[in-house]
C-alpha cells in the first residue's frame, strides 16, 4: 500500500500516473532506474536533483511536498487530543492541543497546514457550539481544493470526513458527490476505504440534525454498500446509531426511540460510556429525547442544576 502522507516517492508516482505519464516522460536529469527506485521508496533524492522531474511533471512543487512525517505526527496527536476533548466537553484541553500543533509546525511552510488547522479549530469550536458552520470563505476553499481533481487519496477523504459536518447543505452535497464519484470509479487501498466510510458517517450527521431525511437516506444507502466490518467495532456502532436515529426521525415512535437508546447503552456496556454520553448529548441538542447512560445528567437537568 502506498503511503502518500509520509513518503514523497510514492506520491510522486501517484501524481505521474494521474497525469497519464510514463517514467521516461519525467526522468529529466536522472535515469529512469533512479527515478523508479525513488518512486518505490527505496531511495531519497535531493530537491535539486528532483527539480527537473517535478517541472516535467507539470506540478507545483508545493503541491508535491505535502507534509513531513514530523508534522503528520504532530497533527495526528493534536487531532486525537481534540477529539478526546470533544468527548469530554473540555474546551480548554482542545485549545491547548490546537496551540501545541500550531507551535510545533510554525517553522514549516506546509501547503496543507492551513487545512490541518481548519480541522482542529472546527472540531474544537464544536465543543461549545455543536451546530456551528465554517465561514463561507472556508467552505469555498475546501470545496475548491477537493474539486481540483477526482483522483482522491487519504488526505482528501480525511479532510472531508472531518469538515463536511461544518458545511452548509449546498457545499456538503457538492463535496459528497465528488467524493462518491472518486471512490466508485477507482480501486482504493484499504486505508482509503476506511477514510471514505468515516467521511460518509460524518456527512450523515448534519442532515439528521437538520431533518434533511432524503439526503440522510441517500448516505445510508452508500454506507450499506460498504457492508459490515467485524473488526471495526466503533464504526459499526456509529453506523448503527445513525441508522437508528434516521429510522426514529422518519417515524418517531417509542419503539424506535428505544432502539436508539439501546445502541447507546450497548456502547456504554463495552466500557465506552464516555463516547455513548457524548453521542447522547449531541442527540439531545438535535431534539432526539434520549437519556444519558451510566447515571449522568442529561443537558436539561444540567442546565436546571446550574441555574
N, C-alpha and C positions, 0 to 999 in steps of 0.2 A: 504494500500500500504506500502510495506516495505521500510524503509529509511536507506539504507546501508551506506550513507555518514555520518550520524550523530549519529547512534546507533550501538553499537557493537553487541548486541544480535541478531537482525535480520540478520546481515551479517554473524554471526557465523552459524545461521540456513541455510543461503544461501549456505555456503561452505559445511556444513554437507550433505545437500540434493544433492548437486552436486557430492559429494563423494559416494552417494548411501548408506549412513549410517543412522541408527536409533539412537534415543536419548540414548537408553541403550548401544549402542556401544561406546559412547564417554563420558557418565556420569561417569567419573573417579574421585573419591574423593568427589563427591557431588551427591545428589539424583536426579533422573530423573525429579521429580517435580520442584526442584530448577532450574535445567538447562532449563526446558521448560519455566518457568516464565522469566528467563533471555533472552531466545530467543524471547519471545514476547515483550520484552522491559519493563516488569513490575518491574524488579529489576536490580540492578547492582551487579557485582561480582568483587572482587579484582583480580589483575593479579595473585597473589599467589594461590588463590582458583581456578582460572580458568586454571592455567597452565597444570595440568594433562589432562584435557579435550582437551586443544589445542594440546598436544602431541598425544593423542588418535586420534585426527582429522587428524594427519599427515600433518600439515601445518606449515610453518614458521611463528612464532609469528609476525614478521614484516609485513607479507602479510595480517595478520588478523587486526592489528591495523592500519587501513588505514590512517585516519586523524581525528583530533579532530574537534568539532564544531567550535571552535575559529579559527583554521587555515582555515577551509572551508569558514567562513565568510570573512576572510582576502583575500582569493583567489577570491571569488565572487566579492568583492568590487574592487579589483585590475583589474580584467578582465573587469568589467563594465567601469572603468576609461580608460583602454587601448583601448577598443572598441570605446568609445567616442572620444578619441584622434585620432583614426584611421579615423573616420568620419570627424573630423575637421582638419586632416592632421597636428596634433600638436605633433611633436616628443618629445619635452621637457616634455609635460604632460604624455606621455606614459612611458618615462624613470623614471619619478618621481613615477608613480604608481607601476612599477616593483620593484624599490628600496624600496618602502614602504612595499610591500609584503615580500621582502627578509628580511628586518629588523624585521618585525612582527613575522616571523617564524624561525628566525635564531637559536633560542634556542631549537628548536624541532627537534628530529631525526625522520622525517616522510618519509617513503618509497616513497610516491608519490609526495613529494615536488619538486623533480627534474623534474617530468613531468609537474607540475604546472608552474614552471619557464620556461620550454621549450615552453609551450603555450604562456605565457606572452611575452617572448622575441621574439618569431617568429612573433606574431601579431605586436608587437612594431616595429620590423625591417622592416615589410612590408610597413610602412608609407613612408619610403624613397626608398625602393626597392620592389614594389608590386609584382614582379615576382621572388623574391628570393626563393631559396630552402634551406631546412635544410641541415646540413652536413650529409654525408653518414653514419657516425657512429651514429648520432642521429636518422636518419631514421631507421637504422637497430635495434636500441634499442627499438624504438616504435613498430616496427613490431614484434620483439620477445616477447614483453610484450603482445601485442594483440593476438598473435598466441598461447599463453600459453594454452588456452582452448577456447571452443566455447560458454561457458555459460556467456555471457556478461551481465553487468548491467550498470547503468547510467554513471559511470566514464569512462568505455571503449568507450561508444558512444560519450561522451563529448570530450574525448581525441582525438579520430579520427576526430570528427567533426571540431575541431579547427586546426588540424595539417595536414590533408590529402592534403590540398591545397599546402602545402610546401614540399610535397614529389615528387620524380620523378615518371614517369609513371609506372615503374615496381613495386615499393613499394606501390604506391597508389592503383594499381589494385589488388595486393595481399591482402591489408588491406580491400578493398571494398568487395572482395569475402568472406573473413572471416566474416565480419560484416553482410553481407546479409544472409549468411548461418545461423548465430546465430539468427538473427531476424526472419527468416521464419520458423525455426524449433521449436520455442518456443513461448509460450503465454507471452507477456510482459505487465507490467503495463503501464499506460498512459504516465508517465514521460519518460520511456524508448522509447516509440514510438515517442515522441516529439524530443528526442535527436537523434534518428535514422533518422528522417526526416531532421533535421538540418544538420546531417553529410552528407546525400545524396546531399543536396543543395551545401555544401562546396565542395564535391567531384566533382560536375559538373563544377565548375568554372575553374579549371585548364585545362580540356580538351577543353573548349570553348576558353580559351586564346591561346592554342597551336593548335587549329583546329583539334583536335582528335575527329572528329564528331561521329564516330561509338561508342566510349566509352560514349560520352555525350548523344547519343541517347539511349544507354542501361540504363544509370542512369535516364533519363527522364521517361523511362518505369517503373522503380522502384518507382519513385515519383508518377506516375499516379495510381499505385496500392494502394496508401495510401488514395486517394480521397481528397476532399476539407474539410477544417475545417473552418466553418463560423466564429469561434471565434478567429482564428489566422490570423489576417489581414496582419501582417508583413510577415509571412510565405507565405501566398497566393500571396502577391506582389512579393516576391523574386522568387517564383516558376514561376510565370507568366513572370517575366523578363528573367529568364534563358531560358524558352521555346521560348520566342520571339527572344532572341539572337540566339538560336540554329536554329530556322527557317530562320533567316536572313543569317546566315553563310552558311546554305545549299543552299540558293538561294538569293543572295544579291540584292534584288530589292528595289526600293524606297518605295513600299507599306509595305514591311516587316521591313524596317528601321523605317518607320513612326510608326509601331506598337510598336517597342522598345521605341521610343521617347514618345509615348502616355502613355505607362506604367510608365515611369519616371515622366512624367508630372502629372499623376494621383496621384502618391505618394506625389508629392510636394503639390498638391491641398488639401491633407488631413492634411497639416501642417508639413509634414516631408521633407521639401525641402533640409535639410542638408544631409539626407540619400540619397535622389534622386541624389544630386550633387556628393556625394561620389561615388555612383554607376556609374554616368556619367563619372567621372574622370577615374575610372577603365576601363570602356568600351573604352574610348579614348586611353588609354595606350595599349589595346589589338587590336587597329586599327578598332574599330567599330565607325563610324563617327557620333556620337550623339552630341547634344548640351546640355550644362548645362541648368538648369531651374532657374527661378527667376532672370534672367539677369546677372548671374555670368559668368565670363570669362571661356572659355574652356582652356585646357592645352596649346594649340598652341598660343593662344592670350596672356596667362600669360607669356610664355617664351619670346615672342616678346616684351611685355611690359617691362619685367625685363632687357632685353638686350638694 
